[in-house]
Amino acid sequence: MAEMKRILFYTNQFFGQIGGEEFAYQTPFVEEGKRGNANAFAPSIKGGEIVATIVCGDNYFVENKEVCLEFIKEQVEQWKPDILIAGPAFNAGRFGIACCEVCKFVQGTYGIPSVTGLYWENPGVEMYKADCYIMEVGKSAATIRKAIPLITGFVNKLISGEKLGTPKQEHYYPKGQRVNVFHEKNGAQRAAEMLVKKLKGEPYDTELEISVYEKVAPAAPVADLSKTKIALCTTGGIVPLGNPDHMYAATAKFWKKYDLAGKEDLTGFESVHAGYDPVYANESPDRVAPYKILKMLEKEGVVGEVYPYLLTTTGNSTSVADATKFGQEMAEDLLAAGVQAAVLTST
């Protein structure tokens, strides 16, 4: 009888049955055997067993990555897994980043196959798809019934040593690797057949995927700045000192509007952005969100009026869906206030 493969499982505070957002700063710990959603995966795994489950809070991981990876290192060396499963994280940005970081570290450092599952809009897909196996799963945990057989089926192939199919066949995001395959028909014949199918409106599979990006029509130029009401928006994570509204350092889920009436600059603000070194931003937040400059231009008559509020969020790893939602909400706020133009700064 073949020896059972050892599987290490990684999950977050929610799926690890610790709690919700209020436990997002849970420090990492390990429990022998299965915990939380690991129990849902175990019955479908053939030839392998989950020997231990690691649980870590999403916020804690994002803000203490090196500490967490050192903990992961200790667990890998203790439990000696043959495979790692993380998540799945669906469209949860912080959880997705954590899962991918763990998979990248374990696979890159130890050569241990590592598998997670993300929705296509999760920022972790573009950031890490070349580093580990990221399975194509649904948007929310409501789709976990479909995610489990998809992930365990792939893991079972890794356990048995069965030859893996293409990313499309196995339902994982392409890792950017080219593999030579033999076809009965040459490229010219295949291309002609695809063209005929396309002209007929029939389904076909291309062999060369082309990225498609949303096109946004640029706004009309401002006719006269001296008569224009201008707002300042930023994705640089600029918030009042102490971060009273608990703005996320990455994968933001909301934006905030702060009153700047009577202020000439952003003294009393700081950066909570985890995607760049905030030292210089904290010395002078106007380096990221130049409210001071806008107020100077207002006094000089270069701009008509500066909207006395800062609209802010953290762009670091925020999903396309959330960013689109933020933009729409900000635009509605500015239009209602009679703002005619906005300056959007990043990092």
C-alpha positions as CSV (number, residue, x, y, z in Angstrom):
1,M,0.0,0.0,0.0
2,A,1.4,3.4,-1.0
3,E,2.3,5.8,1.8
4,M,-0.2,8.6,2.4
5,K,0.9,12.0,1.3
6,R,1.1,14.7,4.0
7,I,-0.9,17.8,3.4
8,L,-0.5,21.1,5.2
9,F,-3.6,23.4,5.2
10,Y,-3.6,27.2,5.5
11,T,-6.7,29.3,6.3
12,N,-7.8,32.6,7.8
13,Q,-9.7,33.5,11.0
14,F,-13.1,33.2,9.4
15,F,-12.7,29.8,7.8
16,G,-10.6,28.7,10.8
17,Q,-13.7,29.3,12.9
18,I,-12.1,31.9,15.1
19,G,-14.5,34.8,14.1
20,G,-15.0,37.5,11.6
21,E,-13.4,40.9,10.9
22,E,-13.0,41.6,14.6
23,F,-10.4,38.7,14.7
24,A,-8.5,39.9,11.6
25,Y,-5.5,40.5,13.7
26,Q,-5.3,36.9,15.0
27,T,-1.7,35.8,15.3
28,P,-0.8,32.6,13.4
29,F,-1.2,29.3,15.2
30,V,-1.2,25.6,14.1
31,E,-3.4,22.8,15.1
32,E,-2.7,19.1,14.4
33,G,-5.1,17.6,11.9
34,K,-8.1,19.3,10.4
35,R,-9.7,22.6,11.5
36,G,-12.4,24.8,10.0
37,N,-12.8,24.4,6.3
38,A,-10.0,21.8,6.1
39,N,-12.7,19.4,7.3
40,A,-14.7,20.0,4.1
41,F,-11.7,19.1,1.9
42,A,-10.4,16.0,3.6
43,P,-13.1,13.5,2.5
44,S,-12.4,14.1,-1.2
45,I,-8.6,13.8,-1.0
46,K,-7.4,10.4,-2.2
47,G,-4.0,9.1,-1.0
48,G,-3.3,12.0,1.2
49,E,-4.2,13.3,4.7
50,I,-4.3,16.8,6.2
51,V,-1.7,16.5,9.0
52,A,-2.1,20.1,10.3
53,T,-4.0,23.3,9.8
54,I,-2.5,26.8,10.1
55,V,-4.8,29.7,11.0
56,C,-3.9,33.4,10.7
57,G,-5.8,36.6,10.7
58,D,-6.0,38.5,7.3
59,N,-4.9,41.8,8.7
60,Y,-2.1,40.4,10.8
61,F,-0.6,38.5,7.8
62,V,-0.8,41.6,5.4
63,E,0.9,43.8,8.0
64,N,3.4,41.2,9.4
65,K,4.3,39.2,6.4
66,E,7.9,38.4,7.3
67,V,6.8,37.2,10.8
68,C,4.1,35.0,9.3
69,L,6.4,33.5,6.7
70,E,8.9,32.6,9.4
71,F,6.1,30.8,11.2
72,I,5.1,29.0,8.0
73,K,8.8,28.0,7.6
74,E,8.8,26.5,11.1
75,Q,5.6,24.5,10.4
76,V,6.8,23.2,7.0
77,E,10.0,22.0,8.6
78,Q,8.0,20.4,11.5
79,W,5.2,18.7,9.6
80,K,7.2,18.0,6.4
81,P,4.2,18.2,4.0
82,D,4.2,16.9,0.4
83,I,1.5,19.3,-0.7
84,L,0.1,22.6,0.7
85,I,-3.5,23.8,0.2
86,A,-4.4,27.4,1.1
87,G,-7.8,28.9,1.2
88,P,-9.7,29.1,-1.1
89,A,-10.0,32.9,-0.8
90,F,-12.6,33.5,-3.6
91,N,-12.7,37.4,-4.0
92,A,-11.4,38.3,-0.6
93,G,-8.3,40.5,-1.3
94,R,-6.4,40.3,1.9
95,F,-7.0,36.5,2.3
96,G,-6.1,36.0,-1.3
97,I,-2.8,37.8,-0.9
98,A,-2.0,35.8,2.2
99,C,-2.8,32.5,0.5
100,C,-0.7,33.3,-2.5
101,E,2.2,34.5,-0.4
102,V,2.2,31.3,1.6
103,C,2.0,29.2,-1.6
104,K,4.7,31.2,-3.3
105,F,7.0,30.8,-0.3
106,V,6.4,27.1,0.2
107,Q,6.7,26.2,-3.4
108,G,9.6,28.5,-4.1
109,T,11.6,27.7,-1.0
110,Y,10.9,23.9,-0.7
111,G,9.7,22.9,-4.1
112,I,6.5,21.6,-2.5
113,P,3.4,21.9,-4.8
114,S,1.1,24.5,-3.4
115,V,-2.5,25.1,-4.5
116,T,-5.0,27.8,-3.7
117,G,-8.3,29.1,-5.3
118,L,-9.2,32.7,-6.2
119,Y,-11.9,34.5,-8.2
120,W,-10.5,36.1,-11.4
121,E,-10.9,39.6,-10.0
122,N,-8.9,38.9,-6.8
123,P,-5.7,40.9,-7.1
124,G,-3.7,37.9,-6.0
125,V,-4.3,36.3,-9.5
126,E,-2.3,38.8,-11.5
127,M,0.3,39.1,-8.7
128,Y,1.0,35.4,-8.1
129,K,-0.3,33.2,-10.9
130,A,3.2,32.5,-12.1
131,D,4.4,31.4,-8.7
132,C,1.9,28.7,-7.7
133,Y,-1.3,26.9,-8.8
134,I,-4.3,29.2,-8.4
135,M,-7.5,27.4,-9.3
136,E,-10.4,29.3,-10.9
137,V,-13.1,29.5,-8.2
138,G,-16.3,31.5,-7.7
139,K,-16.7,35.0,-6.3
140,S,-17.8,34.1,-2.8
141,A,-17.8,31.3,-0.2
142,A,-21.3,30.4,-1.4
143,T,-19.6,28.6,-4.3
144,I,-17.4,26.4,-2.0
145,R,-19.3,23.3,-3.0
146,K,-17.9,23.7,-6.5
147,A,-14.5,24.8,-5.3
148,I,-13.9,21.7,-3.2
149,P,-14.1,19.1,-5.9
150,L,-12.1,21.3,-8.3
151,I,-9.2,21.8,-5.9
152,T,-9.2,18.3,-4.4
153,G,-9.4,16.8,-7.9
154,F,-6.3,18.7,-8.9
155,V,-4.6,17.8,-5.6
156,N,-5.4,14.1,-6.2
157,K,-3.6,14.3,-9.6
158,L,-0.6,15.8,-7.8
159,I,-0.7,12.9,-5.3
160,S,-1.0,10.2,-7.9
161,G,1.6,11.7,-10.2
162,E,-1.0,11.8,-13.0
163,K,0.1,14.0,-15.9
164,L,-1.6,17.4,-15.7
165,G,-3.5,18.9,-18.5
166,T,-3.5,22.5,-19.8
167,P,-4.6,25.3,-17.5
168,K,-7.9,25.4,-19.4
169,Q,-8.4,21.7,-18.9
170,E,-7.4,21.8,-15.2
171,H,-9.1,25.2,-14.5
172,Y,-6.1,27.0,-13.0
173,Y,-4.8,30.4,-14.2
174,P,-2.1,30.1,-16.8
175,K,1.4,30.5,-15.2
176,G,3.0,32.1,-18.3
177,Q,4.9,28.9,-19.2
178,R,5.0,27.7,-22.8
179,V,4.8,23.9,-23.3
180,N,5.5,22.2,-26.6
181,V,2.7,19.9,-27.8
182,F,2.2,18.0,-31.0
183,H,-0.8,18.5,-33.2
184,E,-2.0,16.5,-36.2
185,K,-2.7,19.7,-38.1
186,N,-0.1,22.5,-38.6
187,G,-0.6,26.1,-37.3
188,A,-1.9,27.4,-40.7
189,Q,-4.6,24.7,-40.8
190,R,-5.7,25.3,-37.2
191,A,-5.8,29.1,-37.7
192,A,-7.9,28.8,-40.9
193,E,-10.3,26.5,-39.0
194,M,-10.6,28.9,-36.1
195,L,-11.3,31.8,-38.6
196,V,-14.1,29.8,-40.3
197,K,-15.7,29.0,-36.9
198,K,-15.5,32.7,-35.9
199,L,-17.1,33.8,-39.2
200,K,-19.9,31.3,-38.7
201,G,-20.4,32.4,-35.1
202,E,-19.4,29.0,-33.8
203,P,-17.5,28.4,-30.5
204,Y,-13.8,28.0,-30.9
205,D,-10.7,28.0,-28.7
206,T,-7.8,30.4,-29.5
207,E,-4.2,29.3,-28.9
208,L,-3.1,32.8,-28.2
209,E,-5.1,34.7,-25.5
210,I,-5.1,38.5,-25.9
211,S,-5.6,40.7,-22.9
212,V,-8.8,42.8,-23.0
213,Y,-8.9,46.0,-21.0
214,E,-11.9,48.2,-20.2
215,K,-11.7,51.4,-22.2
216,V,-12.7,54.6,-20.3
217,A,-13.4,57.7,-22.3
218,P,-11.4,60.7,-21.0
219,A,-13.3,63.6,-19.6
220,A,-13.5,66.8,-21.5
221,P,-10.7,69.3,-20.6
222,V,-11.5,72.0,-18.1
223,A,-12.3,75.2,-19.9
224,D,-11.3,77.7,-17.2
225,L,-9.5,76.6,-14.0
226,S,-10.0,80.0,-12.4
227,K,-13.7,79.3,-12.4
228,T,-13.6,75.6,-11.5
229,K,-14.3,73.9,-8.2
230,I,-11.7,71.2,-7.7
231,A,-11.6,68.2,-5.3
232,L,-8.7,66.2,-4.1
233,C,-8.9,62.4,-4.0
234,T,-6.2,59.8,-3.3
235,T,-5.5,56.1,-3.2
236,G,-2.4,56.7,-1.1
237,G,-4.0,55.7,2.2
238,I,-3.9,59.2,3.7
239,V,-6.0,59.3,6.9
240,P,-6.2,61.3,10.2
241,L,-3.6,60.4,12.8
242,G,-4.4,57.2,14.6
243,N,-6.5,55.9,11.7
244,P,-9.8,56.4,13.6
245,D,-11.9,54.6,10.9
246,H,-9.5,51.6,10.6
247,M,-8.7,52.1,6.9
248,Y,-7.1,48.9,5.6
249,A,-3.4,49.0,4.7
250,A,-4.2,46.8,1.7
251,T,-7.2,45.5,-0.2
252,A,-9.5,48.3,1.0
253,K,-13.2,47.6,1.3
254,F,-14.3,51.2,1.8
255,W,-13.3,54.9,1.2
256,K,-13.6,57.8,3.5
257,K,-14.4,61.5,3.3
258,Y,-12.6,63.9,5.7
259,D,-13.5,67.5,6.4
260,L,-10.6,69.9,5.7
261,A,-12.5,73.2,6.3
262,G,-10.2,75.8,7.7
263,K,-7.0,73.8,7.0
264,E,-4.3,74.9,4.7
265,D,-2.5,71.6,4.5
266,L,-2.7,68.0,5.8
267,T,-1.1,68.4,9.1
268,G,-2.6,65.9,11.5
269,F,-2.8,63.2,8.8
270,E,-0.7,60.1,8.1
271,S,-0.4,57.2,5.6
272,V,-1.5,53.7,6.4
273,H,-0.7,52.3,3.0
274,A,1.3,49.0,3.1
275,G,2.5,49.2,-0.5
276,Y,5.2,51.8,-0.1
277,D,7.5,53.2,2.6
278,P,5.4,55.8,4.4
279,V,8.2,57.7,6.1
280,Y,8.2,60.7,3.8
281,A,4.4,60.7,3.5
282,N,4.1,60.8,7.3
283,E,6.5,63.7,7.5
284,S,4.3,65.6,5.1
285,P,1.1,63.9,3.9
286,D,0.8,66.7,1.2
287,R,3.6,64.8,-0.7
288,V,0.9,62.2,-1.5
289,A,-2.2,64.3,-1.4
290,P,-1.2,67.9,-2.3
291,Y,-3.9,69.8,-0.5
292,K,-1.4,72.6,0.4
293,I,-0.6,73.2,-3.2
294,L,-4.2,73.3,-4.2
295,K,-5.0,75.9,-1.5
296,M,-2.0,78.0,-2.7
297,L,-3.4,77.9,-6.3
298,E,-6.8,78.9,-4.9
299,K,-5.3,82.0,-3.2
300,E,-3.5,82.9,-6.4
301,G,-6.7,82.6,-8.4
302,V,-5.4,79.8,-10.6
303,V,-8.3,77.6,-9.5
304,G,-11.7,78.9,-8.5
305,E,-12.4,76.9,-5.4
306,V,-11.0,73.8,-3.6
307,Y,-13.6,71.4,-2.3
308,P,-12.9,71.3,1.5
309,Y,-12.9,67.5,1.9
310,L,-10.4,64.8,1.2
311,L,-11.7,61.6,-0.4
312,T,-9.3,58.8,0.4
313,T,-8.8,55.0,0.3
314,T,-6.0,52.5,-0.1
315,G,-5.2,51.4,-3.6
316,N,-2.8,48.6,-2.6
317,S,-4.1,45.3,-4.0
318,T,-7.7,46.6,-4.0
319,S,-9.9,44.5,-6.4
320,V,-11.1,46.0,-9.7
321,A,-14.7,45.5,-8.6
322,D,-14.2,47.4,-5.3
323,A,-12.2,50.2,-7.0
324,T,-14.9,50.6,-9.6
325,K,-17.5,50.9,-6.8
326,F,-15.4,53.4,-4.9
327,G,-15.0,55.5,-8.0
328,Q,-18.7,55.6,-8.7
329,E,-19.6,56.5,-5.2
330,M,-16.9,59.3,-5.1
331,A,-18.1,60.7,-8.4
332,E,-21.7,60.8,-7.1
333,D,-20.6,62.7,-4.0
334,L,-18.5,65.2,-6.0
335,L,-21.3,65.8,-8.6
336,A,-23.8,66.4,-5.8
337,A,-21.4,69.0,-4.3
338,G,-21.0,70.9,-7.6
339,V,-17.4,69.8,-8.1
340,Q,-16.3,70.2,-11.7
341,A,-12.9,68.5,-11.7
342,A,-10.8,66.3,-9.4
343,V,-7.2,65.6,-8.8
344,L,-6.6,61.9,-8.1
345,T,-3.2,61.0,-6.6
346,S,-1.6,57.6,-6.1
347,T,1.7,56.8,-4.5
